[in-house]
Amino acid sequence: MVGMRMIEIWRLKPVPRKVASVGEELFEEYLRKKQELCPYDLGTDWFGRMMVAFFKNDAVGAKSSFNVADTSNTTRTIYAKYPYSGVTGVGFLGNTSVADCGAYIGIGTGTTTPTKQDYKLANEVTRVPANASYTDGGSAVSVSATFTLSSDTSITEVGLYYKEGYNGWIWLLDRTLLSPPVTFPANTPMVVVYNFAI
């Protein structure tokens, strides 16, 4: 999802037109195959907005923000970049002054079709902080979390969340239905891993 990419070069004058691309055929095939083979694997609009705010270049002193619907379906403004001058109350990737921040993974038993506007799992069983790993020279970043449930549970959905550390707001990045469901046996550690090609 994150690492699948295409590069385009456009000539803007006199009339905009694409003059070159790298990986276009693979990218288009990936999107087609993803829709065909994984119709219930859907990144959210919040994830797209977060990536735009993270990647776009902002001038010195500029603010860069995006809106999300948190897990209570309340609209929140998240600052990806903020000029620090003693201001508190804003955070994103690194603000751990009040609470933990970073990825969480949730598991659930919901079966409703994912949408781009989902803000939480349909029927969440639990959500736990995730770890992330990457090996230099490798081709994937892994985000994982371990779950141990007290009773046998048929898990039908997984979700990737992000939590900012100042206000504790959490938003859904990705929601995927599992078909067939996966049984998490009682008192048995189970690991859910998101792998992102880079």
mmCIF file of the C-alpha atoms, coordinates in Angstrom:
data_MODEL
# 
_entry.id   MODEL 
# 
loop_
_atom_site.group_PDB 
_atom_site.id 
_atom_site.type_symbol 
_atom_site.label_atom_id 
_atom_site.label_alt_id 
_atom_site.label_comp_id 
_atom_site.label_asym_id 
_atom_site.label_entity_id 
_atom_site.label_seq_id 
_atom_site.pdbx_PDB_ins_code 
_atom_site.Cartn_x 
_atom_site.Cartn_y 
_atom_site.Cartn_z 
_atom_site.occupancy 
_atom_site.B_iso_or_equiv 
_atom_site.pdbx_formal_charge 
_atom_site.auth_seq_id 
_atom_site.auth_comp_id 
_atom_site.auth_asym_id 
_atom_site.auth_atom_id 
_atom_site.pdbx_PDB_model_num 
ATOM 1   C CA . MET A 1 1   ? 0.000   0.000   0.000   1.00 0.00 ? 1   MET A CA 1 
ATOM 2   C CA . VAL A 1 2   ? 2.575   2.605   1.059   1.00 0.00 ? 2   VAL A CA 1 
ATOM 3   C CA . GLY A 1 3   ? 5.433   1.409   -1.132  1.00 0.00 ? 3   GLY A CA 1 
ATOM 4   C CA . MET A 1 4   ? 3.596   0.660   -4.374  1.00 0.00 ? 4   MET A CA 1 
ATOM 5   C CA . ARG A 1 5   ? 4.280   3.763   -6.384  1.00 0.00 ? 5   ARG A CA 1 
ATOM 6   C CA . MET A 1 6   ? 4.410   5.238   -9.860  1.00 0.00 ? 6   MET A CA 1 
ATOM 7   C CA . ILE A 1 7   ? 6.461   8.219   -10.983 1.00 0.00 ? 7   ILE A CA 1 
ATOM 8   C CA . GLU A 1 8   ? 5.090   10.568  -13.628 1.00 0.00 ? 8   GLU A CA 1 
ATOM 9   C CA . ILE A 1 9   ? 6.745   13.484  -15.414 1.00 0.00 ? 9   ILE A CA 1 
ATOM 10  C CA . TRP A 1 10  ? 4.449   16.136  -16.870 1.00 0.00 ? 10  TRP A CA 1 
ATOM 11  C CA . ARG A 1 11  ? 5.157   18.986  -19.259 1.00 0.00 ? 11  ARG A CA 1 
ATOM 12  C CA . LEU A 1 12  ? 2.940   21.857  -18.112 1.00 0.00 ? 12  LEU A CA 1 
ATOM 13  C CA . LYS A 1 13  ? 3.101   24.214  -21.106 1.00 0.00 ? 13  LYS A CA 1 
ATOM 14  C CA . PRO A 1 14  ? 1.658   24.916  -23.589 1.00 0.00 ? 14  PRO A CA 1 
ATOM 15  C CA . VAL A 1 15  ? -0.890  22.203  -22.679 1.00 0.00 ? 15  VAL A CA 1 
ATOM 16  C CA . PRO A 1 16  ? -0.296  19.857  -19.724 1.00 0.00 ? 16  PRO A CA 1 
ATOM 17  C CA . ARG A 1 17  ? 0.667   16.357  -20.856 1.00 0.00 ? 17  ARG A CA 1 
ATOM 18  C CA . LYS A 1 18  ? 2.484   13.398  -19.413 1.00 0.00 ? 18  LYS A CA 1 
ATOM 19  C CA . VAL A 1 19  ? 5.870   12.907  -21.070 1.00 0.00 ? 19  VAL A CA 1 
ATOM 20  C CA . ALA A 1 20  ? 7.211   9.960   -19.080 1.00 0.00 ? 20  ALA A CA 1 
ATOM 21  C CA . SER A 1 21  ? 6.347   7.513   -16.328 1.00 0.00 ? 21  SER A CA 1 
ATOM 22  C CA . VAL A 1 22  ? 8.079   4.810   -14.345 1.00 0.00 ? 22  VAL A CA 1 
ATOM 23  C CA . GLY A 1 23  ? 6.107   1.860   -13.022 1.00 0.00 ? 23  GLY A CA 1 
ATOM 24  C CA . GLU A 1 24  ? 2.782   2.982   -14.510 1.00 0.00 ? 24  GLU A CA 1 
ATOM 25  C CA . GLU A 1 25  ? 1.767   -0.420  -15.833 1.00 0.00 ? 25  GLU A CA 1 
ATOM 26  C CA . LEU A 1 26  ? 2.652   -2.154  -12.562 1.00 0.00 ? 26  LEU A CA 1 
ATOM 27  C CA . PHE A 1 27  ? 0.871   0.519   -10.533 1.00 0.00 ? 27  PHE A CA 1 
ATOM 28  C CA . GLU A 1 28  ? -2.313  0.317   -12.592 1.00 0.00 ? 28  GLU A CA 1 
ATOM 29  C CA . GLU A 1 29  ? -2.214  -3.494  -12.460 1.00 0.00 ? 29  GLU A CA 1 
ATOM 30  C CA . TYR A 1 30  ? -1.725  -3.351  -8.688  1.00 0.00 ? 30  TYR A CA 1 
ATOM 31  C CA . LEU A 1 31  ? -4.776  -1.112  -8.255  1.00 0.00 ? 31  LEU A CA 1 
ATOM 32  C CA . ARG A 1 32  ? -6.875  -3.331  -10.519 1.00 0.00 ? 32  ARG A CA 1 
ATOM 33  C CA . LYS A 1 33  ? -5.744  -6.548  -8.798  1.00 0.00 ? 33  LYS A CA 1 
ATOM 34  C CA . LYS A 1 34  ? -6.192  -5.058  -5.336  1.00 0.00 ? 34  LYS A CA 1 
ATOM 35  C CA . GLN A 1 35  ? -9.788  -4.158  -6.146  1.00 0.00 ? 35  GLN A CA 1 
ATOM 36  C CA . GLU A 1 36  ? -10.395 -7.586  -7.688  1.00 0.00 ? 36  GLU A CA 1 
ATOM 37  C CA . LEU A 1 37  ? -8.651  -9.761  -5.095  1.00 0.00 ? 37  LEU A CA 1 
ATOM 38  C CA . CYS A 1 38  ? -9.010  -7.647  -1.937  1.00 0.00 ? 38  CYS A CA 1 
ATOM 39  C CA . PRO A 1 39  ? -12.268 -5.703  -2.270  1.00 0.00 ? 39  PRO A CA 1 
ATOM 40  C CA . TYR A 1 40  ? -12.619 -5.511  1.504   1.00 0.00 ? 40  TYR A CA 1 
ATOM 41  C CA . ASP A 1 41  ? -9.139  -4.128  2.173   1.00 0.00 ? 41  ASP A CA 1 
ATOM 42  C CA . LEU A 1 42  ? -9.534  -0.382  2.258   1.00 0.00 ? 42  LEU A CA 1 
ATOM 43  C CA . GLY A 1 43  ? -7.312  2.449   3.438   1.00 0.00 ? 43  GLY A CA 1 
ATOM 44  C CA . THR A 1 44  ? -9.313  5.369   4.816   1.00 0.00 ? 44  THR A CA 1 
ATOM 45  C CA . ASP A 1 45  ? -9.478  8.973   3.688   1.00 0.00 ? 45  ASP A CA 1 
ATOM 46  C CA . TRP A 1 46  ? -7.832  9.860   7.027   1.00 0.00 ? 46  TRP A CA 1 
ATOM 47  C CA . PHE A 1 47  ? -4.773  7.817   6.016   1.00 0.00 ? 47  PHE A CA 1 
ATOM 48  C CA . GLY A 1 48  ? -4.615  9.580   2.654   1.00 0.00 ? 48  GLY A CA 1 
ATOM 49  C CA . ARG A 1 49  ? -4.893  12.998  4.311   1.00 0.00 ? 49  ARG A CA 1 
ATOM 50  C CA . MET A 1 50  ? -2.205  12.069  6.839   1.00 0.00 ? 50  MET A CA 1 
ATOM 51  C CA . MET A 1 51  ? 0.203   10.993  4.102   1.00 0.00 ? 51  MET A CA 1 
ATOM 52  C CA . VAL A 1 52  ? -0.358  14.243  2.155   1.00 0.00 ? 52  VAL A CA 1 
ATOM 53  C CA . ALA A 1 53  ? 0.296   16.375  5.258   1.00 0.00 ? 53  ALA A CA 1 
ATOM 54  C CA . PHE A 1 54  ? 3.390   14.350  6.093   1.00 0.00 ? 54  PHE A CA 1 
ATOM 55  C CA . PHE A 1 55  ? 4.928   14.441  2.600   1.00 0.00 ? 55  PHE A CA 1 
ATOM 56  C CA . LYS A 1 56  ? 4.119   17.948  1.370   1.00 0.00 ? 56  LYS A CA 1 
ATOM 57  C CA . ASN A 1 57  ? 6.822   20.548  1.841   1.00 0.00 ? 57  ASN A CA 1 
ATOM 58  C CA . ASP A 1 58  ? 5.918   23.492  4.059   1.00 0.00 ? 58  ASP A CA 1 
ATOM 59  C CA . ALA A 1 59  ? 7.769   26.796  4.384   1.00 0.00 ? 59  ALA A CA 1 
ATOM 60  C CA . VAL A 1 60  ? 9.592   27.779  7.560   1.00 0.00 ? 60  VAL A CA 1 
ATOM 61  C CA . GLY A 1 61  ? 7.017   28.776  10.155  1.00 0.00 ? 61  GLY A CA 1 
ATOM 62  C CA . ALA A 1 62  ? 4.108   27.203  8.255   1.00 0.00 ? 62  ALA A CA 1 
ATOM 63  C CA . LYS A 1 63  ? 1.500   24.927  9.763   1.00 0.00 ? 63  LYS A CA 1 
ATOM 64  C CA . SER A 1 64  ? 0.339   21.766  8.038   1.00 0.00 ? 64  SER A CA 1 
ATOM 65  C CA . SER A 1 65  ? -2.829  20.106  9.254   1.00 0.00 ? 65  SER A CA 1 
ATOM 66  C CA . PHE A 1 66  ? -5.525  17.671  8.211   1.00 0.00 ? 66  PHE A CA 1 
ATOM 67  C CA . ASN A 1 67  ? -8.928  16.666  9.554   1.00 0.00 ? 67  ASN A CA 1 
ATOM 68  C CA . VAL A 1 68  ? -9.884  13.191  10.738  1.00 0.00 ? 68  VAL A CA 1 
ATOM 69  C CA . ALA A 1 69  ? -12.903 11.619  12.355  1.00 0.00 ? 69  ALA A CA 1 
ATOM 70  C CA . ASP A 1 70  ? -11.615 10.004  15.532  1.00 0.00 ? 70  ASP A CA 1 
ATOM 71  C CA . THR A 1 71  ? -12.995 6.778   16.989  1.00 0.00 ? 71  THR A CA 1 
ATOM 72  C CA . SER A 1 72  ? -15.920 8.677   18.520  1.00 0.00 ? 72  SER A CA 1 
ATOM 73  C CA . ASN A 1 73  ? -16.676 10.117  15.029  1.00 0.00 ? 73  ASN A CA 1 
ATOM 74  C CA . THR A 1 74  ? -15.675 13.596  16.184  1.00 0.00 ? 74  THR A CA 1 
ATOM 75  C CA . THR A 1 75  ? -13.855 15.754  13.641  1.00 0.00 ? 75  THR A CA 1 
ATOM 76  C CA . ARG A 1 76  ? -10.348 16.601  14.865  1.00 0.00 ? 76  ARG A CA 1 
ATOM 77  C CA . THR A 1 77  ? -7.680  18.827  13.349  1.00 0.00 ? 77  THR A CA 1 
ATOM 78  C CA . ILE A 1 78  ? -4.287  17.168  13.473  1.00 0.00 ? 78  ILE A CA 1 
ATOM 79  C CA . TYR A 1 79  ? -1.095  19.137  12.926  1.00 0.00 ? 79  TYR A CA 1 
ATOM 80  C CA . ALA A 1 80  ? 1.538   17.261  10.987  1.00 0.00 ? 80  ALA A CA 1 
ATOM 81  C CA . LYS A 1 81  ? 3.868   20.248  11.189  1.00 0.00 ? 81  LYS A CA 1 
ATOM 82  C CA . TYR A 1 82  ? 3.695   23.176  13.564  1.00 0.00 ? 82  TYR A CA 1 
ATOM 83  C CA . PRO A 1 83  ? 6.254   25.903  14.269  1.00 0.00 ? 83  PRO A CA 1 
ATOM 84  C CA . TYR A 1 84  ? 7.189   25.390  17.894  1.00 0.00 ? 84  TYR A CA 1 
ATOM 85  C CA . SER A 1 85  ? 7.477   28.552  19.898  1.00 0.00 ? 85  SER A CA 1 
ATOM 86  C CA . GLY A 1 86  ? 6.411   27.389  23.309  1.00 0.00 ? 86  GLY A CA 1 
ATOM 87  C CA . VAL A 1 87  ? 2.967   26.401  22.023  1.00 0.00 ? 87  VAL A CA 1 
ATOM 88  C CA . THR A 1 88  ? 1.412   23.340  23.620  1.00 0.00 ? 88  THR A CA 1 
ATOM 89  C CA . GLY A 1 89  ? -1.635  21.372  22.615  1.00 0.00 ? 89  GLY A CA 1 
ATOM 90  C CA . VAL A 1 90  ? -0.489  20.289  19.205  1.00 0.00 ? 90  VAL A CA 1 
ATOM 91  C CA . GLY A 1 91  ? 1.226   17.105  18.267  1.00 0.00 ? 91  GLY A CA 1 
ATOM 92  C CA . PHE A 1 92  ? 1.607   14.434  15.720  1.00 0.00 ? 92  PHE A CA 1 
ATOM 93  C CA . LEU A 1 93  ? 4.468   12.080  15.087  1.00 0.00 ? 93  LEU A CA 1 
ATOM 94  C CA . GLY A 1 94  ? 6.644   12.824  18.063  1.00 0.00 ? 94  GLY A CA 1 
ATOM 95  C CA . ASN A 1 95  ? 4.641   14.467  20.833  1.00 0.00 ? 95  ASN A CA 1 
ATOM 96  C CA . THR A 1 96  ? 4.668   12.084  23.778  1.00 0.00 ? 96  THR A CA 1 
ATOM 97  C CA . SER A 1 97  ? 4.412   14.801  26.430  1.00 0.00 ? 97  SER A CA 1 
ATOM 98  C CA . VAL A 1 98  ? 1.017   13.622  27.709  1.00 0.00 ? 98  VAL A CA 1 
ATOM 99  C CA . ALA A 1 99  ? 0.279   10.198  26.196  1.00 0.00 ? 99  ALA A CA 1 
ATOM 100 C CA . ASP A 1 100 ? 1.784   7.524   24.006  1.00 0.00 ? 100 ASP A CA 1 
ATOM 101 C CA . CYS A 1 101 ? 1.641   8.058   20.271  1.00 0.00 ? 101 CYS A CA 1 
ATOM 102 C CA . GLY A 1 102 ? 1.992   5.870   17.212  1.00 0.00 ? 102 GLY A CA 1 
ATOM 103 C CA . ALA A 1 103 ? 0.284   2.944   15.565  1.00 0.00 ? 103 ALA A CA 1 
ATOM 104 C CA . TYR A 1 104 ? -2.318  0.673   17.126  1.00 0.00 ? 104 TYR A CA 1 
ATOM 105 C CA . ILE A 1 105 ? -3.855  -2.466  15.654  1.00 0.00 ? 105 ILE A CA 1 
ATOM 106 C CA . GLY A 1 106 ? -7.405  -3.507  16.413  1.00 0.00 ? 106 GLY A CA 1 
ATOM 107 C CA . ILE A 1 107 ? -9.276  -6.755  15.844  1.00 0.00 ? 107 ILE A CA 1 
ATOM 108 C CA . GLY A 1 108 ? -13.015 -7.265  15.683  1.00 0.00 ? 108 GLY A CA 1 
ATOM 109 C CA . THR A 1 109 ? -16.010 -9.337  14.691  1.00 0.00 ? 109 THR A CA 1 
ATOM 110 C CA . GLY A 1 110 ? -17.768 -6.868  12.374  1.00 0.00 ? 110 GLY A CA 1 
ATOM 111 C CA . THR A 1 111 ? -18.763 -7.803  8.831   1.00 0.00 ? 111 THR A CA 1 
ATOM 112 C CA . THR A 1 112 ? -19.979 -4.547  7.275   1.00 0.00 ? 112 THR A CA 1 
ATOM 113 C CA . THR A 1 113 ? -18.245 -3.608  4.030   1.00 0.00 ? 113 THR A CA 1 
ATOM 114 C CA . PRO A 1 114 ? -15.376 -1.147  4.610   1.00 0.00 ? 114 PRO A CA 1 
ATOM 115 C CA . THR A 1 115 ? -15.764 2.427   3.359   1.00 0.00 ? 115 THR A CA 1 
ATOM 116 C CA . LYS A 1 116 ? -13.314 5.311   2.971   1.00 0.00 ? 116 LYS A CA 1 
ATOM 117 C CA . GLN A 1 117 ? -15.179 7.120   5.765   1.00 0.00 ? 117 GLN A CA 1 
ATOM 118 C CA . ASP A 1 118 ? -14.875 4.353   8.395   1.00 0.00 ? 118 ASP A CA 1 
ATOM 119 C CA . TYR A 1 119 ? -13.549 5.734   11.653  1.00 0.00 ? 119 TYR A CA 1 
ATOM 120 C CA . LYS A 1 120 ? -13.361 2.514   13.702  1.00 0.00 ? 120 LYS A CA 1 
ATOM 121 C CA . LEU A 1 121 ? -13.877 -1.217  13.317  1.00 0.00 ? 121 LEU A CA 1 
ATOM 122 C CA . ALA A 1 122 ? -17.522 -2.241  13.036  1.00 0.00 ? 122 ALA A CA 1 
ATOM 123 C CA . ASN A 1 123 ? -17.393 -4.379  16.187  1.00 0.00 ? 123 ASN A CA 1 
ATOM 124 C CA . GLU A 1 124 ? -14.021 -4.018  17.857  1.00 0.00 ? 124 GLU A CA 1 
ATOM 125 C CA . VAL A 1 125 ? -12.938 -6.714  20.309  1.00 0.00 ? 125 VAL A CA 1 
ATOM 126 C CA . THR A 1 126 ? -9.714  -4.982  21.368  1.00 0.00 ? 126 THR A CA 1 
ATOM 127 C CA . ARG A 1 127 ? -7.017  -2.575  20.201  1.00 0.00 ? 127 ARG A CA 1 
ATOM 128 C CA . VAL A 1 128 ? -3.380  -2.598  21.319  1.00 0.00 ? 128 VAL A CA 1 
ATOM 129 C CA . PRO A 1 129 ? -0.238  -0.515  20.696  1.00 0.00 ? 129 PRO A CA 1 
ATOM 130 C CA . ALA A 1 130 ? 1.839   -1.744  17.763  1.00 0.00 ? 130 ALA A CA 1 
ATOM 131 C CA . ASN A 1 131 ? 5.538   -2.187  17.172  1.00 0.00 ? 131 ASN A CA 1 
ATOM 132 C CA . ALA A 1 132 ? 7.259   -1.384  13.887  1.00 0.00 ? 132 ALA A CA 1 
ATOM 133 C CA . SER A 1 133 ? 10.367  -2.843  12.310  1.00 0.00 ? 133 SER A CA 1 
ATOM 134 C CA . TYR A 1 134 ? 12.511  -2.474  9.229   1.00 0.00 ? 134 TYR A CA 1 
ATOM 135 C CA . THR A 1 135 ? 15.846  -4.035  8.304   1.00 0.00 ? 135 THR A CA 1 
ATOM 136 C CA . ASP A 1 136 ? 18.242  -1.816  6.363   1.00 0.00 ? 136 ASP A CA 1 
ATOM 137 C CA . GLY A 1 137 ? 18.386  -3.021  2.791   1.00 0.00 ? 137 GLY A CA 1 
ATOM 138 C CA . GLY A 1 138 ? 15.024  -4.752  3.153   1.00 0.00 ? 138 GLY A CA 1 
ATOM 139 C CA . SER A 1 139 ? 11.918  -4.265  1.081   1.00 0.00 ? 139 SER A CA 1 
ATOM 140 C CA . ALA A 1 140 ? 9.170   -3.932  3.698   1.00 0.00 ? 140 ALA A CA 1 
ATOM 141 C CA . VAL A 1 141 ? 8.222   -2.150  6.911   1.00 0.00 ? 141 VAL A CA 1 
ATOM 142 C CA . SER A 1 142 ? 6.263   -4.311  9.355   1.00 0.00 ? 142 SER A CA 1 
ATOM 143 C CA . VAL A 1 143 ? 3.783   -2.977  11.901  1.00 0.00 ? 143 VAL A CA 1 
ATOM 144 C CA . SER A 1 144 ? 2.647   -5.654  14.343  1.00 0.00 ? 144 SER A CA 1 
ATOM 145 C CA . ALA A 1 145 ? 0.713   -6.241  17.539  1.00 0.00 ? 145 ALA A CA 1 
ATOM 146 C CA . THR A 1 146 ? 0.193   -9.291  19.741  1.00 0.00 ? 146 THR A CA 1 
ATOM 147 C CA . PHE A 1 147 ? -3.227  -10.302 21.055  1.00 0.00 ? 147 PHE A CA 1 
ATOM 148 C CA . THR A 1 148 ? -4.140  -12.874 23.722  1.00 0.00 ? 148 THR A CA 1 
ATOM 149 C CA . LEU A 1 149 ? -7.907  -13.258 24.145  1.00 0.00 ? 149 LEU A CA 1 
ATOM 150 C CA . SER A 1 150 ? -9.588  -14.944 27.112  1.00 0.00 ? 150 SER A CA 1 
ATOM 151 C CA . SER A 1 151 ? -11.995 -16.989 24.967  1.00 0.00 ? 151 SER A CA 1 
ATOM 152 C CA . ASP A 1 152 ? -12.042 -18.489 21.478  1.00 0.00 ? 152 ASP A CA 1 
ATOM 153 C CA . THR A 1 153 ? -13.045 -15.680 19.103  1.00 0.00 ? 153 THR A CA 1 
ATOM 154 C CA . SER A 1 154 ? -13.724 -15.709 15.380  1.00 0.00 ? 154 SER A CA 1 
ATOM 155 C CA . ILE A 1 155 ? -12.024 -12.532 14.110  1.00 0.00 ? 155 ILE A CA 1 
ATOM 156 C CA . THR A 1 156 ? -13.498 -11.073 10.918  1.00 0.00 ? 156 THR A CA 1 
ATOM 157 C CA . GLU A 1 157 ? -11.862 -7.646  10.735  1.00 0.00 ? 157 GLU A CA 1 
ATOM 158 C CA . VAL A 1 158 ? -8.548  -5.957  11.501  1.00 0.00 ? 158 VAL A CA 1 
ATOM 159 C CA . GLY A 1 159 ? -7.728  -2.265  11.603  1.00 0.00 ? 159 GLY A CA 1 
ATOM 160 C CA . LEU A 1 160 ? -4.647  -0.066  11.675  1.00 0.00 ? 160 LEU A CA 1 
ATOM 161 C CA . TYR A 1 161 ? -4.966  3.113   13.747  1.00 0.00 ? 161 TYR A CA 1 
ATOM 162 C CA . TYR A 1 162 ? -2.785  6.105   14.602  1.00 0.00 ? 162 TYR A CA 1 
ATOM 163 C CA . LYS A 1 163 ? -2.793  7.872   17.968  1.00 0.00 ? 163 LYS A CA 1 
ATOM 164 C CA . GLU A 1 164 ? -1.381  11.349  18.491  1.00 0.00 ? 164 GLU A CA 1 
ATOM 165 C CA . GLY A 1 165 ? 0.204   11.871  21.873  1.00 0.00 ? 165 GLY A CA 1 
ATOM 166 C CA . TYR A 1 166 ? -0.984  15.216  23.177  1.00 0.00 ? 166 TYR A CA 1 
ATOM 167 C CA . ASN A 1 167 ? -4.769  14.869  23.142  1.00 0.00 ? 167 ASN A CA 1 
ATOM 168 C CA . GLY A 1 168 ? -4.885  11.090  22.781  1.00 0.00 ? 168 GLY A CA 1 
ATOM 169 C CA . TRP A 1 169 ? -6.993  11.242  19.618  1.00 0.00 ? 169 TRP A CA 1 
ATOM 170 C CA . ILE A 1 170 ? -7.039  8.019   17.615  1.00 0.00 ? 170 ILE A CA 1 
ATOM 171 C CA . TRP A 1 171 ? -8.101  7.584   13.990  1.00 0.00 ? 171 TRP A CA 1 
ATOM 172 C CA . LEU A 1 172 ? -8.471  4.620   11.669  1.00 0.00 ? 172 LEU A CA 1 
ATOM 173 C CA . LEU A 1 173 ? -6.007  4.277   8.777   1.00 0.00 ? 173 LEU A CA 1 
ATOM 174 C CA . ASP A 1 174 ? -7.062  0.948   7.295   1.00 0.00 ? 174 ASP A CA 1 
ATOM 175 C CA . ARG A 1 175 ? -9.879  -1.560  7.816   1.00 0.00 ? 175 ARG A CA 1 
ATOM 176 C CA . THR A 1 176 ? -9.802  -5.041  6.295   1.00 0.00 ? 176 THR A CA 1 
ATOM 177 C CA . LEU A 1 177 ? -12.342 -7.861  6.422   1.00 0.00 ? 177 LEU A CA 1 
ATOM 178 C CA . LEU A 1 178 ? -10.957 -11.378 6.762   1.00 0.00 ? 178 LEU A CA 1 
ATOM 179 C CA . SER A 1 179 ? -12.459 -14.069 4.586   1.00 0.00 ? 179 SER A CA 1 
ATOM 180 C CA . PRO A 1 180 ? -12.596 -16.666 5.915   1.00 0.00 ? 180 PRO A CA 1 
ATOM 181 C CA . PRO A 1 181 ? -12.555 -15.489 9.543   1.00 0.00 ? 181 PRO A CA 1 
ATOM 182 C CA . VAL A 1 182 ? -9.549  -16.405 11.693  1.00 0.00 ? 182 VAL A CA 1 
ATOM 183 C CA . THR A 1 183 ? -10.105 -18.108 15.041  1.00 0.00 ? 183 THR A CA 1 
ATOM 184 C CA . PHE A 1 184 ? -8.035  -16.641 17.865  1.00 0.00 ? 184 PHE A CA 1 
ATOM 185 C CA . PRO A 1 185 ? -7.906  -19.504 20.425  1.00 0.00 ? 185 PRO A CA 1 
ATOM 186 C CA . ALA A 1 186 ? -8.322  -18.678 24.106  1.00 0.00 ? 186 ALA A CA 1 
ATOM 187 C CA . ASN A 1 187 ? -5.132  -17.797 25.997  1.00 0.00 ? 187 ASN A CA 1 
ATOM 188 C CA . THR A 1 188 ? -2.998  -18.155 22.854  1.00 0.00 ? 188 THR A CA 1 
ATOM 189 C CA . PRO A 1 189 ? -0.820  -15.247 21.698  1.00 0.00 ? 189 PRO A CA 1 
ATOM 190 C CA . MET A 1 190 ? -1.689  -14.246 18.109  1.00 0.00 ? 190 MET A CA 1 
ATOM 191 C CA . VAL A 1 191 ? 0.229   -11.635 16.110  1.00 0.00 ? 191 VAL A CA 1 
ATOM 192 C CA . VAL A 1 192 ? -1.310  -9.394  13.440  1.00 0.00 ? 192 VAL A CA 1 
ATOM 193 C CA . VAL A 1 193 ? 1.238   -7.899  11.027  1.00 0.00 ? 193 VAL A CA 1 
ATOM 194 C CA . TYR A 1 194 ? 0.786   -5.143  8.442   1.00 0.00 ? 194 TYR A CA 1 
ATOM 195 C CA . ASN A 1 195 ? 3.593   -5.311  5.867   1.00 0.00 ? 195 ASN A CA 1 
ATOM 196 C CA . PHE A 1 196 ? 4.222   -2.249  3.692   1.00 0.00 ? 196 PHE A CA 1 
ATOM 197 C CA . ALA A 1 197 ? 6.421   -2.653  0.622   1.00 0.00 ? 197 ALA A CA 1 
ATOM 198 C CA . ILE A 1 198 ? 8.985   0.097   0.165   1.00 0.00 ? 198 ILE A CA 1 
# 
